[in-house]
Amino acid sequence: MRNKKWLAAMLAATFAVAISGCSSNGSGTAEPVKTGNGEEAVATKEQETKPEPVTFTYFNATANKDIDTNKTKIGKVLEDQTGINFKQEFLVGDLQTKIGTMIASNEYPDVIQPDAGIDKILDAGAFIPLNDLIEQYGPNIKRVYEPYFNLMKADDGNIYFLPFSPLVGEYKPNPTIDQGAFWIQNRVLKEAGYPKIKTLDQYTKLIADYREKHKSEDLIGMTSLTHDWRFFDTTNPPNHLAGYPNDGGVQVDLNTMDAKVYGDNDGTKRWLQTLNDLNAQGLFDKSSFVDNYDQYLAKLTSGKVLGFFDYGWQAQQAFNTLNKNGNDDLKYFPLPIVFDENVKDQYLDPPAFVNNRGIGITVSADDPVRIIKYFDNMLTDENQKLTRWGIKGETYEVDDKGRLYRTAEQIEKLKDNDYSRQVGISYYAYYWPMYGQGSTYPDGNSVDPGRQPEVAQASFTPEEKERLTKYGVQTYAELFSAPDARPWYPAWSIALEQGTPAQIFTVKQTDLQKKYFAKLVLAKPEGFEGIWNDYVKEYRKTPVDEYEKTMSDEIKKKVAKIQGK
């Protein structure tokens, strides 16, 4: 049963509003103000416009420097509007240990963003229901989140947290590639005369030809990331090569919404066979299966790796280092590679609502009303520009047509993490109630500066612009097909109950792939088929049918909820 301590907090709010007969200039008038339990107290207009200052605590289960939000420029503006400051604490050490300590003591910060610990927080009853608070004090929350309320409700009908991905306005994909792609060094494209590359065979041939011409340089044809939970970097490519977006471990039929695993299908076999062929030619990095993440990033920045598959967000540290080093030839270019010419690529994410991550108010919060009002205040167009773009004239500009942009100097300054923290962008751009990535304002500007074409183009070097021009585009996203609508997307956000056959399958699948993929890729070509057959035999012993049925059912349920059924 959910903890109802929040009711006491809301009752207390009834008596928290002071009664004042007049304002400082003697002209204040008293008006009734609704409190947390629906009763009325009296407050002056001056008190309403100048709320009492208060500091709440906020634990964010990601890495950053602890700070009081009013020490940032953005946070100070929001404090001036609301009287509220947040003392932000970020994760140090193990997340599950931190969450477990909170639960054991039943003492929580006022607000938590628990990331992967959200199920434990929910099971412990640490979040209060937000339904009534939103109804009374959240007009902007309703405007932004109401289309998703059915997806946000727990089995008991309550909303316990606000996710970070509601789409507002027209959807805009990222003009740069922060999701999946097959990356290739610029010098490989340059030497080949910037050919149009679409298929996996064309991609690997381009790498093989370049390596053959530069035998003395000790180059790595392709590498792959396999370390720990990032092993999906090696298992996901056949899904994208077949023309599907990242739905996790399944490919979902657009019409029937039936989900099928691809872990042992012909596409995965074809992908692994390709890597096996590359390995036989000395083009694949054998240490891919033993390197950790830092070693992987170091290889990408060494200039030795000609190609690899990865998600832009995951390789970004390496890209930043290469940008800083300044050698354009050693930077990477993203390509929407598929198996065959007739396959439509689907690397760009469609509009998505991830409903298993978010921010909630805890049972330890003494004043949930003030907190929900702060959240609601964040969800105006003006404050979304403040939290995402920063300070006009300092971190962005507006041209005479109303288009938001950043100068080259502003873009460069924001690469400094300390400066970004000082402004507050690194604290407010995510992990708060927000318009989701890909959203747009009513004036057509992108909510996320990174998705504003003017910002993307301003961040490109002259060499990048020239290279994009050779491919007839102005941004990288234009190289990729527009995403098809998938109302359930992403399927990987569907929570599977622990101990069920479907959940057990996900564990067994990962274990089998870690056991067999290295064998398959590094085997002598004549031994590949036998190892593949052994793998498929073991794979089919897992509860794969139960997993497919569960995912198909849950996907259809999610779509039905979206449609209000």
C-alpha positions in Angstrom: 0.0 0.0 0.0 1.3 3.5 -0.9 2.5 5.7 2.0 0.1 8.5 2.5 2.4 10.8 4.5 1.8 13.4 1.8 -1.7 14.0 3.1 -0.3 15.3 6.3 1.9 17.6 4.4 -0.9 19.0 2.4 -3.0 19.5 5.5 -0.1 21.4 7.0 -0.1 23.7 4.0 -3.6 25.0 5.1 -2.0 26.7 8.1 1.2 27.8 6.4 -0.3 30.9 4.7 0.0 33.9 7.0 -2.9 36.3 7.4 -1.9 39.9 6.8 -4.2 42.9 6.9 -2.2 45.2 4.7 0.8 45.3 2.4 3.9 47.4 3.0 2.3 50.5 1.4 -0.9 50.0 3.2 -2.9 49.0 0.1 -2.8 45.2 0.3 -6.1 43.3 0.0 -6.7 39.9 1.4 -8.0 37.2 -0.9 -8.9 33.5 -0.3 -6.3 31.1 -1.5 -6.9 27.3 -1.9 -4.6 25.1 0.1 -3.4 21.6 -0.2 -6.6 20.0 1.3 -9.1 22.1 -0.6 -9.8 24.5 2.3 -9.3 28.3 2.1 -6.8 30.5 3.9 -6.2 34.2 3.5 -3.1 35.7 1.8 -2.3 39.2 0.5 -1.6 39.9 -3.1 1.9 41.0 -2.0 2.5 37.6 -0.4 1.4 35.9 -3.6 3.8 37.9 -5.8 6.7 37.6 -3.3 6.6 34.1 -1.9 8.6 33.3 1.2 12.0 31.8 0.3 12.5 28.1 0.9 15.1 25.5 0.1 14.1 21.9 -0.9 16.4 19.0 -1.3 16.7 17.1 -4.6 18.7 13.9 -5.1 19.6 13.2 -8.8 20.9 9.7 -9.4 23.3 10.9 -12.1 26.8 12.4 -12.0 27.4 16.1 -11.5 28.7 18.6 -8.9 26.4 19.2 -5.9 25.0 22.7 -5.9 22.2 25.0 -4.7 20.3 25.9 -7.8 20.1 29.6 -6.8 23.9 29.7 -7.3 23.3 29.3 -11.0 22.0 32.1 -13.2 19.0 30.1 -14.4 18.2 28.8 -10.9 18.3 32.4 -9.5 15.8 33.5 -12.1 13.5 30.7 -11.1 14.0 31.5 -7.4 13.1 35.1 -8.1 9.8 33.8 -9.7 8.9 31.3 -7.0 11.0 31.8 -3.9 12.3 28.3 -4.2 15.9 27.0 -4.2 16.9 23.4 -4.5 19.9 21.9 -2.8 20.9 19.3 -5.4 22.8 16.2 -4.5 24.2 13.9 -7.2 25.1 10.2 -7.1 28.5 9.2 -5.7 29.1 5.5 -5.5 26.6 2.7 -6.1 23.0 3.7 -6.9 21.3 0.7 -5.4 23.2 1.1 -2.2 22.1 4.8 -2.0 18.5 4.0 -2.7 18.5 1.1 -0.3 19.8 3.4 2.5 17.0 5.8 1.9 14.4 3.1 2.0 15.8 1.5 5.1 15.6 4.8 7.0 12.3 5.9 5.4 13.9 9.4 5.1 14.1 10.9 1.7 15.0 14.2 0.0 12.0 16.3 -1.0 12.5 15.4 -4.6 14.2 12.4 -6.3 15.2 11.5 -9.8 16.1 7.8 -9.1 17.0 6.8 -12.7 17.4 3.0 -12.7 16.4 2.8 -9.1 12.9 4.0 -9.8 11.2 0.6 -9.3 12.6 0.3 -5.8 11.5 3.8 -5.0 8.0 3.0 -6.2 7.8 -0.3 -4.5 8.8 1.3 -1.2 6.0 3.9 -1.5 8.5 6.7 -1.4 6.7 8.9 -4.0 3.4 10.6 -3.2 0.5 10.5 -5.8 0.5 13.7 -7.9 -3.0 13.5 -9.4 -4.8 15.9 -7.1 -1.8 18.3 -7.0 -1.7 18.4 -10.8 -5.4 19.0 -10.9 -5.3 21.9 -8.5 -1.9 23.5 -9.1 -0.6 22.2 -12.5 -2.3 23.8 -15.5 1.0 23.7 -17.4 1.7 20.1 -16.3 -1.7 19.2 -17.6 -1.1 20.9 -20.9 2.2 19.2 -21.4 1.6 15.7 -19.9 -2.2 15.1 -20.3 -1.9 13.3 -23.6 0.3 10.8 -21.7 -1.6 10.4 -18.5 -2.8 6.9 -19.3 0.9 5.8 -19.8 2.0 7.6 -16.6 -0.6 6.0 -14.3 0.4 3.1 -12.0 -1.9 0.1 -11.6 -3.7 1.9 -8.8 -4.5 4.8 -11.1 -2.1 7.2 -9.5 0.7 9.3 -11.2 3.8 9.1 -9.0 6.4 10.9 -11.2 6.8 13.1 -14.2 8.9 11.7 -17.1 11.3 13.7 -19.3 10.0 13.0 -22.8 6.5 14.5 -23.5 6.4 15.8 -27.1 5.2 19.4 -27.4 4.6 20.9 -30.8 6.0 19.6 -34.1 8.6 16.9 -33.8 12.1 17.7 -34.9 14.8 15.0 -35.2 18.3 15.9 -34.1 20.3 17.4 -37.1 23.4 15.8 -35.7 23.4 12.1 -34.9 23.1 11.3 -31.2 21.6 7.9 -31.9 22.8 4.9 -33.9 25.0 5.0 -37.0 27.9 3.2 -38.7 30.7 5.7 -38.4 33.7 6.0 -40.8 36.8 8.1 -40.7 36.6 11.2 -42.9 39.9 10.4 -44.6 38.4 7.1 -45.9 35.6 9.0 -47.5 37.9 11.7 -48.8 40.4 9.2 -50.5 37.4 7.4 -52.1 36.0 10.6 -53.5 33.0 10.8 -51.1 31.0 7.9 -52.6 27.4 7.3 -51.6 27.5 4.3 -49.3 24.3 2.5 -48.3 24.9 -1.2 -47.7 27.0 -3.1 -45.2 29.0 -4.8 -48.0 29.8 -1.4 -49.6 30.8 0.0 -46.1 33.2 -2.9 -45.3 34.7 -2.9 -48.8 35.5 0.8 -48.4 37.3 0.1 -45.2 39.1 -2.9 -46.6 40.3 -0.9 -49.7 41.6 1.9 -47.6 43.4 -0.4 -45.2 45.0 -2.3 -48.2 46.4 1.0 -49.5 47.8 1.9 -46.0 49.3 -1.4 -44.8 52.2 0.3 -43.1 50.0 2.4 -40.8 48.9 -0.4 -38.5 45.2 0.5 -38.9 42.2 -1.2 -37.3 39.4 -1.8 -39.9 36.5 -2.1 -37.4 36.2 -2.3 -33.7 33.1 -3.0 -31.5 32.1 -2.2 -27.9 31.2 -5.2 -25.7 32.0 -4.0 -22.2 29.5 -4.8 -19.4 26.0 -3.5 -20.0 27.2 -1.7 -23.2 27.2 -5.1 -25.0 24.1 -4.0 -26.9 26.5 -2.1 -29.1 27.5 -5.4 -30.7 24.0 -7.1 -30.6 21.9 -4.2 -31.9 23.5 -3.6 -35.4 21.6 -6.4 -37.2 18.3 -4.7 -36.0 19.3 -1.4 -37.6 20.8 -3.0 -40.7 17.3 -4.6 -41.3 15.6 -1.3 -41.2 14.3 -1.1 -37.6 14.9 1.5 -34.9 16.2 0.7 -31.4 13.2 -1.0 -29.8 15.5 -3.1 -27.6 15.5 -6.8 -28.1 12.6 -7.0 -30.5 11.5 -5.9 -34.0 7.9 -4.8 -34.1 5.6 -5.1 -37.1 4.2 -1.7 -37.9 0.8 -3.1 -38.8 0.2 -6.0 -36.4 2.4 -4.7 -33.5 3.7 -8.2 -33.0 7.1 -8.3 -31.5 9.8 -10.8 -32.7 13.3 -11.3 -31.3 16.2 -11.0 -33.7 18.9 -12.4 -31.5 19.0 -15.7 -33.5 17.4 -14.6 -36.8 19.1 -14.5 -40.3 20.0 -10.8 -39.8 22.1 -11.5 -36.7 23.7 -14.4 -38.5 24.5 -12.2 -41.4 26.0 -9.5 -39.2 28.2 -12.0 -37.3 29.2 -13.6 -40.5 30.4 -10.2 -41.7 32.5 -9.7 -38.6 33.9 -13.2 -39.0 34.9 -12.4 -42.5 36.5 -9.2 -41.4 38.4 -11.0 -38.7 39.7 -13.6 -41.2 41.1 -10.7 -43.3 42.7 -9.1 -40.2 40.3 -6.2 -40.4 38.5 -6.8 -37.1 39.8 -5.7 -33.7 40.0 -9.0 -31.7 40.5 -7.2 -28.4 36.9 -5.8 -28.8 35.8 -8.7 -26.7 38.1 -7.9 -23.8 38.5 -4.1 -23.9 36.6 -2.0 -21.3 34.8 1.2 -22.2 37.8 3.5 -21.5 40.0 1.4 -23.7 37.4 1.5 -26.5 37.2 5.3 -26.3 41.0 5.5 -26.3 41.1 3.5 -29.6 38.6 5.8 -31.2 40.7 8.8 -30.3 43.9 7.2 -31.4 43.2 7.7 -35.1 43.8 4.0 -35.8 40.1 2.9 -36.1 38.6 3.3 -39.6 35.0 2.3 -38.8 32.6 1.2 -36.0 28.9 1.1 -35.1 27.8 3.0 -32.1 25.2 5.5 -30.7 26.4 9.1 -30.9 25.7 9.7 -27.2 27.9 6.8 -26.2 30.9 7.8 -28.4 30.5 11.5 -27.7 33.5 11.6 -25.3 35.7 10.3 -28.1 34.2 12.8 -30.6 34.8 15.7 -28.2 38.5 14.7 -27.8 38.9 14.4 -31.6 37.2 17.8 -32.1 39.6 19.3 -29.6 42.6 17.7 -31.3 41.5 19.3 -34.5 42.6 16.8 -37.1 39.6 16.6 -39.5 40.9 13.5 -41.2 40.6 11.5 -38.0 37.1 12.5 -37.1 34.1 10.3 -38.0 31.2 10.6 -40.4 27.8 8.9 -39.6 26.2 6.7 -42.2 22.7 5.0 -42.2 24.0 1.6 -43.3 21.5 -1.2 -44.1 21.8 -4.8 -45.4 20.4 -4.2 -48.9 19.6 -1.4 -51.3 15.9 -1.8 -50.9 15.9 -1.5 -47.1 14.6 1.9 -45.7 16.9 2.9 -42.8 15.3 3.8 -39.4 18.2 5.0 -37.3 16.5 8.3 -36.3 14.2 7.9 -33.3 10.5 8.5 -33.9 8.7 10.6 -31.3 8.9 8.6 -28.1 7.6 8.7 -24.6 9.8 6.9 -22.0 7.6 6.2 -19.1 10.0 4.3 -16.8 12.1 7.3 -15.8 11.2 10.6 -14.1 11.1 13.0 -11.2 8.8 12.6 -8.2 8.0 14.3 -4.8 8.7 12.1 -1.8 6.7 11.3 1.3 9.3 13.3 3.3 8.4 16.5 1.5 6.8 19.0 3.9 5.3 21.3 1.2 4.4 19.3 -2.0 2.2 22.2 -3.1 5.1 24.6 -3.4 7.1 22.0 -5.2 4.4 21.1 -7.7 3.9 24.9 -8.4 7.6 25.2 -9.1 7.4 22.2 -11.5 4.4 23.8 -13.2 6.1 27.2 -13.5 9.0 25.5 -15.3 6.6 24.3 -18.0 5.9 27.7 -19.6 7.4 28.4 -23.1 9.4 31.2 -21.5 10.9 29.1 -18.8 11.6 26.2 -21.2 13.6 28.7 -23.2 15.4 29.7 -20.0 16.2 26.2 -18.9 17.2 24.9 -22.3 18.7 27.8 -24.1 19.9 29.8 -21.1 20.3 33.6 -20.9 19.4 35.7 -24.0 22.4 37.7 -25.0 24.8 35.4 -23.2 24.1 31.8 -24.3 21.8 32.5 -27.3 20.6 35.3 -29.6 17.4 36.0 -31.5 17.5 37.2 -35.1 15.1 39.6 -36.7 12.9 36.7 -37.8 12.5 35.4 -34.3 14.9 32.5 -34.9 17.0 31.4 -31.9 20.6 30.7 -32.5 24.0 30.6 -30.9 27.2 32.3 -32.1 30.3 30.3 -32.6 31.7 32.0 -29.5 28.7 30.9 -27.4 28.9 27.4 -28.7 32.5 27.2 -27.8 32.0 28.6 -24.3 29.3 26.1 -23.5 31.7 23.3 -24.2 33.3 24.3 -20.9 31.5 22.2 -18.2 32.2 24.7 -15.5 30.7 27.6 -17.5 27.7 25.5 -18.3 27.2 24.7 -14.6 27.6 28.4 -13.8 24.8 29.4 -16.2 22.8 26.4 -15.0 22.2 24.7 -18.3 24.0 21.5 -17.2 21.6 21.4 -14.2 18.4 22.4 -15.8 18.5 21.1 -19.4 17.3 17.6 -18.2 16.0 15.7 -15.2 13.2 18.2 -14.5 9.6 18.4 -15.8 10.3 19.4 -19.4 9.3 19.4 -23.0 10.7 16.3 -24.5 13.6 16.1 -26.9 12.3 16.9 -30.4 9.7 19.4 -29.2 9.2 22.8 -30.7 7.8 26.1 -29.4 4.8 27.7 -31.0 7.1 30.0 -33.0 8.7 27.0 -34.7 12.0 27.2 -32.8 13.4 23.9 -31.4 13.1 23.4 -27.7 16.5 21.6 -27.7 19.2 23.9 -29.0 21.0 20.9 -30.4 18.1 20.3 -32.7 18.0 23.9 -34.0 19.5 23.7 -37.6 21.1 27.1 -37.1 23.0 25.9 -34.0 24.0 22.7 -35.6 25.3 24.4 -38.7 27.2 27.1 -36.6 28.9 24.3 -34.7 30.2 22.6 -37.9 33.7 23.3 -39.1 34.3 24.6 -42.6 35.5 21.1 -43.5 32.3 19.5 -42.2 30.2 22.0 -44.2 32.1 21.2 -47.3 31.8 17.5 -46.8 28.0 17.7 -46.2 27.7 19.8 -49.3 29.3 17.0 -51.3 26.5 14.7 -50.1 23.9 17.4 -51.0 22.8 18.1 -47.4 23.3 20.8 -44.7 22.9 18.5 -41.7 23.8 14.9 -40.9 20.2 14.0 -40.2 19.3 14.8 -43.8 21.4 11.7 -44.8 19.0 9.5 -42.8 15.4 8.5 -43.6 12.6 10.2 -41.6 11.4 7.9 -38.9 8.1 6.1 -39.3 5.5 6.7 -36.5 5.6 4.0 -33.8 3.2 4.9 -31.0 4.7 2.3 -28.6 8.2 3.5 -29.1 10.6 2.6 -27.5 9.6 -1.0 -26.6 12.7 -1.2 -24.3 11.0 1.1 -21.9 8.4 -1.6 -21.1 9.0 -2.9 -17.6 9.1 -6.6 -17.1 8.2 -8.1 -13.8 11.1 -9.7 -12.0 11.1 -13.5 -12.1 8.7 -13.9 -15.0 9.6 -16.0 -18.0 9.9 -12.8 -20.1 12.3 -11.2 -17.7 14.3 -14.4 -17.3 14.7 -14.6 -21.0 16.4 -11.1 -21.2 19.0 -12.3 -18.7 19.6 -15.7 -20.5 19.8 -14.0 -23.9 22.5 -11.6 -22.8 24.4 -14.5 -21.1 24.3 -16.6 -24.3 25.3 -13.7 -26.6 28.3 -12.9 -24.4 29.3 -16.6 -24.5 28.8 -17.2 -28.2 29.4 -13.9 -30.1 33.1 -13.8 -29.4 33.4 -17.5 -30.6 31.4 -16.8 -33.7 33.4 -13.7 -34.7 36.8 -15.0 -33.9 36.2 -18.6 -35.3 37.9 -19.9 -38.4 35.4 -19.3 -41.3 34.8 -23.0 -41.8 33.8 -23.4 -38.1 31.3 -20.6 -38.1 28.2 -22.6 -39.1 28.7 -25.3 -36.4 29.0 -22.7 -33.7 26.0 -20.8 -35.0 23.9 -24.0 -34.8 25.0 -24.6 -31.3 24.1 -21.1 -30.3 20.6 -21.2 -31.9 19.9 -24.6 -30.2 20.8 -23.0 -26.8 18.9 -19.8 -27.6 15.7 -21.8 -28.3 15.9 -23.5 -24.9 15.2 -20.1 -23.3 11.6 -18.8 -22.7 11.7 -16.9 -26.0 8.1 -17.6 -26.9 6.9 -16.2 -23.6 9.1 -13.1 -24.1 7.7 -12.4 -27.6 4.1 -12.9 -26.3 4.6 -10.6 -23.3 6.3 -7.9 -25.4 3.5 -8.1 -28.1 0.8 -7.9 -25.5 2.5 -5.0 -23.6 3.1 -3.0 -26.8 -0.5 -3.3 -27.8 -1.6 -2.3 -24.3 0.7 0.7 -24.5 -0.8 1.8 -27.8 -4.3 1.3 -26.4 -3.5 3.5 -23.5 -2.2 6.2 -25.8 -5.4 6.0 -27.8 -7.5 6.2 -24.6 -8.9 2.7 -24.8 
